Structure formats: C-alpha cells, structure tokens
Amino acid sequence: MADKNGCNQAGLLAAIAASTLFVVTALALLIYFELDDPFLRWLDTLGWWAPLLFILAMALVVVLLLPGFPFTTGAGFMFGVSMGTLCVVVGITLGAALAFVIARRLFGERAARYVLQHPKLRLLSNELVPHGWKIVMLSRMLPFFPFKLSNYFFGLTAVSLRDFVSGTFLGIIPFSLHNVYLGAIAAEVVKHGAQDSGIWLLYGAGFLLVLAGVVHFSHMAWRALAQYADPIEE
C-alpha cells in the first residue's frame, strides 16, 4: 500500500510539473498571439447574450470531444475571473450532462453490458451507486484525467444523472478557475503591458494561490479515490 501511495504521489508531482510547464508556455503563447481576435470582439458586442452563447459553445466542445483550453482561457480573457469561471463551469457541466444522456439513451443497454462485462468496470459501476457524486467529483479533480471520454463512460454505469451533474459541477471548479485566471492575466498583459509591477505581483500571487488550490484538491482526490480503488483491485 505504501508503494502504491508513493507511486501516486510521484505521479501527482510529475503531473504538477508538467502542468506548470504547460501553463508557462500557454501564457506566453496567449500573450504573443493575443486572444483579441475577430470572433472574441464580435462576441463581446453581444452584451448579455455573449455569456449565453459562450456557454452553449462550451457545451458543444465537451460533447464533440474538442480541445477546451482555448475556450476556458478565452472566458477569462473576455469576461474576467468571476463571470468567466461561472460560464465555463456551467458550459462544461451542461456538455457533460448531454454526453451522459447520449451514452445512456442512444447507446442503450447493449453497449452498457458490453463495457461492464469486464469485472473491474462492473465493480466500479456498482461502487458508483452509493458513492456516485463523490467519485465523479474526485475524478474531475485529477490532472490529465480523460474528462470528455469519461462523460460517455459514466453514462453506461449505474450512477444517476443527478449525482453525475452535481459531482461534475463541484469537481471542475478548481481547474476551471485555474484556466480562466490564466486568460484574465493574458488579457491584462495585452491591454496594459508591464506598466505597474505591483499589479503583476498581485496577479502572480493570485495565480500561485489558485495553482496551490489545484494541487491540494488533486492530491486530496488521489487519496480519497484510493479507498474506492482498493476493493476493485482485490
């Protein structure tokens, strides 16, 4: 068990290091190319319709398994941290729910039986019944977890739609805030440059706090999920 925990911690540290490198590279690209493109300018002219359209676009990205990072950072660039995070969380949750329903209604019981004929997957499905929203929430907090594909997988399990939606909504907040904050920083760099070093120190400190929160929740999710994984592996 100790070896397993050590491997999980090493994997988490490696994921954090990779995420940090990715964040630095992404921020440099966002600043270099500037997110102030015609589409975002057009969306910004729609007033209160812009968040609604963005939410629908974000949901479509999730259903179609498209890359979501440009949208989550774009939300921070356009709407700021608070509204951007709200739009991203609502849009992703809506898209995840649609994918869940598609898998459950369209693929039907035959696909579910085919997937769940594997013992470990069947045990996981059974474990989701009493602990559904917790397992869904914790899985959303793991770095590099196949989020979009898992929406369809969860639709083939015994977890309820209510537990799936509530777990998804709560679980995606840390990473959504992380990406939106990154976009908000890029927006400030594009608009104001490096005019006030104090402001950038404040933004940097805020981003480090957000990153620390993501690391904390990811580590917590690894440890919490271990108690559900052990019975499945036995």
DAKA-V14787 format. One record per residue. N is the residue number from 0. RES is the residue in one small letter. PHI is phi in whole degrees, 0 to 359 (none if undefined). OMEGA is omega as a letter, one per 40 degrees, with the letter a starting at -180 (NA if undefined). Layout:
# DAKA-V14787
N:RES:PHI:OMEGA + N:RES:PHI:OMEGA
This chain:
# DAKA-V14787
0:m:none:i + 1:a:296:i + 2:d:298:a + 3:k:295:i + 4:n:295:i + 5:g:296:i + 6:c:295:i + 7:n:297:i + 8:q:294:i + 9:a:297:i + 10:g:296:i + 11:l:294:i + 12:l:297:i + 13:a:296:i + 14:a:295:i + 15:i:295:i + 16:a:298:i + 17:a:295:i + 18:s:296:i + 19:t:298:i + 20:l:299:i + 21:f:296:a + 22:v:296:i + 23:v:298:i + 24:t:295:a + 25:a:296:i + 26:l:297:i + 27:a:298:i + 28:l:292:i + 29:l:298:a + 30:i:289:a + 31:y:293:a + 32:f:272:a + 33:e:61:a + 34:l:282:a + 35:d:281:a + 36:d:266:a + 37:p:302:a + 38:f:297:a + 39:l:292:i + 40:r:296:i + 41:w:295:i + 42:l:297:a + 43:d:291:i + 44:t:278:a + 45:l:275:i + 46:g:65:a + 47:w:288:i + 48:w:285:a + 49:a:300:i + 50:p:299:a + 51:l:296:i + 52:l:296:i + 53:f:296:i + 54:i:300:i + 55:l:295:i + 56:a:295:i + 57:m:296:i + 58:a:297:i + 59:l:295:i + 60:v:300:a + 61:v:293:a + 62:v:297:a + 63:l:272:i + 64:l:62:i + 65:l:271:i + 66:p:299:a + 67:g:257:a + 68:f:301:i + 69:p:300:a + 70:f:282:a + 71:t:292:i + 72:t:288:i + 73:g:298:i + 74:a:297:i + 75:g:293:i + 76:f:295:a + 77:m:274:a + 78:f:255:a + 79:g:87:a + 80:v:290:a + 81:s:294:a + 82:m:294:i + 83:g:297:i + 84:t:296:i + 85:l:299:a + 86:c:296:a + 87:v:294:a + 88:v:297:i + 89:v:294:a + 90:g:296:i + 91:i:294:i + 92:t:297:i + 93:l:298:i + 94:g:297:i + 95:a:296:i + 96:a:296:i + 97:l:296:i + 98:a:297:i + 99:f:300:a + 100:v:293:i + 101:i:301:a + 102:a:296:a + 103:r:285:a + 104:r:269:a + 105:l:277:a + 106:f:285:i + 107:g:77:a + 108:e:290:a + 109:r:297:i + 110:a:294:i + 111:a:297:i + 112:r:295:a + 113:y:295:a + 114:v:291:a + 115:l:273:i + 116:q:286:i + 117:h:282:a + 118:p:304:a + 119:k:294:i + 120:l:293:i + 121:r:294:i + 122:l:295:i + 123:l:297:i + 124:s:298:i + 125:n:294:i + 126:e:292:a + 127:l:288:a + 128:v:296:a + 129:p:277:a + 130:h:236:a + 131:g:307:a + 132:w:294:i + 133:k:293:a + 134:i:294:i + 135:v:299:a + 136:m:300:a + 137:l:294:i + 138:s:295:i + 139:r:288:a + 140:m:271:a + 141:l:276:i + 142:p:292:i + 143:f:63:i + 144:f:286:a + 145:p:289:a + 146:f:302:a + 147:k:294:i + 148:l:294:a + 149:s:294:i + 150:n:300:i + 151:y:289:i + 152:f:296:a + 153:f:300:i + 154:g:294:i + 155:l:266:a + 156:t:260:a + 157:a:272:a + 158:v:294:a + 159:s:280:i + 160:l:298:a + 161:r:298:i + 162:d:295:a + 163:f:296:a + 164:v:293:a + 165:s:295:i + 166:g:295:i + 167:t:294:a + 168:f:302:a + 169:l:287:a + 170:g:287:a + 171:i:271:a + 172:i:300:a + 173:p:301:a + 174:f:291:i + 175:s:296:i + 176:l:299:i + 177:h:301:a + 178:n:289:i + 179:v:296:i + 180:y:299:i + 181:l:299:i + 182:g:295:i + 183:a:294:i + 184:i:297:i + 185:a:301:i + 186:a:297:a + 187:e:293:i + 188:v:296:a + 189:v:295:a + 190:k:280:a + 191:h:243:a + 192:g:66:a + 193:a:258:a + 194:q:285:a + 195:d:230:a + 196:s:295:i + 197:g:297:i + 198:i:295:a + 199:w:289:i + 200:l:296:i + 201:l:294:i + 202:y:297:i + 203:g:297:i + 204:a:295:i + 205:g:297:i + 206:f:294:i + 207:l:297:i + 208:l:295:i + 209:v:297:i + 210:l:297:i + 211:a:297:i + 212:g:296:i + 213:v:298:i + 214:v:298:a + 215:h:298:a + 216:f:293:i + 217:s:295:i + 218:h:296:i + 219:m:298:a + 220:a:294:i + 221:w:302:a + 222:r:293:a + 223:a:291:a + 224:l:291:a + 225:a:298:a + 226:q:290:i + 227:y:272:a + 228:a:284:a + 229:d:301:i + 230:p:297:a + 231:i:289:a + 232:e:280:a + 233:e:286:NA
